[in-house]
């Protein structure tokens, strides 16, 4: 209502407000002077066609995240400009430059890039960049492998089942940085589930059992060199250079329905929340950042995130 009033009386961008869509108010109920409710959310497609609308502005502060995202999805299918102002996307506005209407941040959620051509470009970039990096860093990779083998009993690689695109599981690779133990780390599992359920906790609350980390493990964790073997995951097609972080099966099983949207694409070695959030965001915020990426992914955004990952690693922000 506040934004609509400003657009009516201080409108340098020339927007013409047709009316309001609201499920809780009666049709023709006046919201601001001269502007009324023209229908409900189930009538949006009909209203867009009838009034020749070329932009929808979704202004919601609904605690029902699934409902909000479903509304956004239905609007995106109309092939018009769709922008959102909502507490749900506050993390996006805080972490990156966004548009604003009268100092109110708005997020463009229109579908622009997610098509077969973009995905083909993304895959080509993944293969070329990963292959070049593996060749260029092969002396470092070989050296790390030798040190791990010679200083700690166990395998060089740490392999773990992770959840990929559409929930398909795959074997995830990292350099082993911890002493080998038998069985699953139940303490870490319990802690992760607590973190996922706490909307206020950030990733810094996650604790690693330092007694298990080897001396070489501390070094490669701090520099993120332990993640280099994931480039083999990228070449295999299990992962992409950029995308949502692949979760563990028990994490996926405990996702809310809206959080499962992050497995609509191939998971990545780095991503929006790793670069712009890293260890200072809650689990819910990290998912929202991933969903922002999924909606806006493009070769240009991927290149930006890959290049921004490098200084993030050098600074060792949020390193485990």
Secondary structure, 3 states (H helix, E strand, C coil): CHHHHHHHHCCCCCCCCCCEECCCCCCCCEEECCEEEEECHHHHHHHHHHHCCCEEEEEECCCCHHHHHHHHHHHHCCCCEEEEEEHHHHHHHHHCCCEEECCEEEEECCCCCCCHHHHHHHHHHHHHHHHHHHHHCHHHHHHHHHHHHHHCCCCCEEEEEEECHHHCEEEEEEECCECCCCCCCHHHHHHHHHHHHCCCCEHHHCCCCHHHECHHHHHHHHCCHHHCCHHHHHHHCCCEEECCCCEEHHHHHCCCHHHHHHHHCCCEEECHHHHHCCCCCEHHHHHHHHHHHHHHCCHHHHHHHHHHHHHHHHCCCCCC
